[in-house]
């Protein structure tokens, strides 16, 4: 199973026989996938570039953890608000921001499914994963592997993990 958690934070985990065998998460919550306000994985050189430009470490931390990711692309970390705005008045800038987010997610999903081809289920969790059908459709349109898709709440995911011996 490949769990794709999409909410304020975003992460993925490959789960086999009840054990996580791979995850997009790392040392800090900022690593991995782009999130609503966190950058996700970046070129580490940006930190040295900003330090050279005399940015204080606190400001760099704020940028990467609170003002980047989807918020950095769109000006808002409120995905639902952005989608309403996009549906009401679509434009190229909004489309590019949404496409960047979707492309990064699809790239990671395809990468994990390529490394674990026996994966049968793609499970969407989190507020966005559970509630944004448009986002799921956009992501799934770029997934090149055949998997069954499940959408569940965080509470249901906790129950599955507590009961699961063969995921």
Buried (B, 14 or more C-beta within 10 A) or exposed (E): BBBBBBBBBBBBBBBBEBEEEBBBBEEEEBBBBBBBBBBBBBEEEEBEEBEEEEBEEEEBBEBBBBBBBBBBBBEBBBBEEBBEBBEEEEEEEBEEBBBBBBBBBBEBBBEBBEEBEEBEEBBBBBBBBBBBEEBBEBBBEBBEBEBEEBBBBBEBBEEBEEEBEEB
